[in-house]
Amino acid sequence: MDRFPLIKVRKGKIMKDDKIIKKDVVGYIENLAKEYGGVYAIDLDGYRKNSANLGLYKKVARHLWIDAYPRYAEDVMDLTIIGTDRITIWNMDESMLKEVKEMIEKDVYLSGKDVSKVARLAKKYGFKGIVLHEGQDIKEDIETWKIYLNEYVVKRIR
């Protein structure tokens, strides 16, 4: 699949298309995953407070590609233990990236402000690819996905 719907997660609640989904969150995610093959989850609590919504993810992790801004290798391990197969890591120190690669055999994607550096590190450590935001571009030969926040979607562009 070259496109996944995007949800935002905050305090255990999810948002899709700027609306809070109030009923049967697990069923909602499972239905999206069934239709699209997966769901990209941006965890706002992970970004802001290093407090990923692991309770929710335990129920649906196999359907999610989680972008929770893990800061340490242990944070990535927590996401792996709950069962997710894809994780996006932002701006993690290179020494920890090496540790992540040695510990985890899941699909890990890197992201950050300096996309050339991100691509170089992803190749150096053998990660699956990179994730960009709408305003970012790169010409590197590496699997590349782009987040389109206004469309609530992540698309493979390379």
Buried (B, 14 or more C-beta within 10 A) or exposed (E): EEBBBBBBBBEEBBBBEEEEBEEEBEEBBBEBBEEBEBBBBBBBBBBEEEBBBBEBBEBBBEBBBBBBBBBBBEBBBBBBEBBBBBBBBBEBEEEBBBBBBEEBEBBBBBBBEEBEEBBBBBBEBEBBBBBBEEEBEBEBEBBBBBBEEEEBBBBEEB
